[in-house]
Amino acid sequence: MLVLIFVYPIKLMIQLSIAFLSGGSLQQNLQIMELSEVINLMVYFGLGLMVLRFILIALCQNSLRSTSG
């Protein structure tokens, strides 16, 4: 489960970034995206990581609250 949620999106982001930055010379069966699509993808990826971080913070705060009370 962790591989599907964490590893594959990072692998895709790295492959797309390298393909985009190299102008397609290091492309591995990926279509070159336009700059606006790459920016949107990175924004969505960053928002997803922020949401996961807030969930982890909320879980930690909940466990601290339940152990102290």
Steps between C-alpha positions, in 0.01 A plus 500: 500500500783737588657440159181602320452813707859619538750342263317498165396868506855605591641280223256653251584854612874437468464337156282784371731765644811343345324454165378859507830654608703299249271597214411137434852363452475292821137403446383152601173427317339817635345779304652841553252718679450870459636727770152579635424128539825440689429795728147374570631150570756630748241722669261205542782279626605765752142546619467125545817489709373792711172319564688186605719705731195666663342158551816373670516810720136453599561133584804588713309773685212261562731234641676756724165628624376150579817395684518812719134489603 
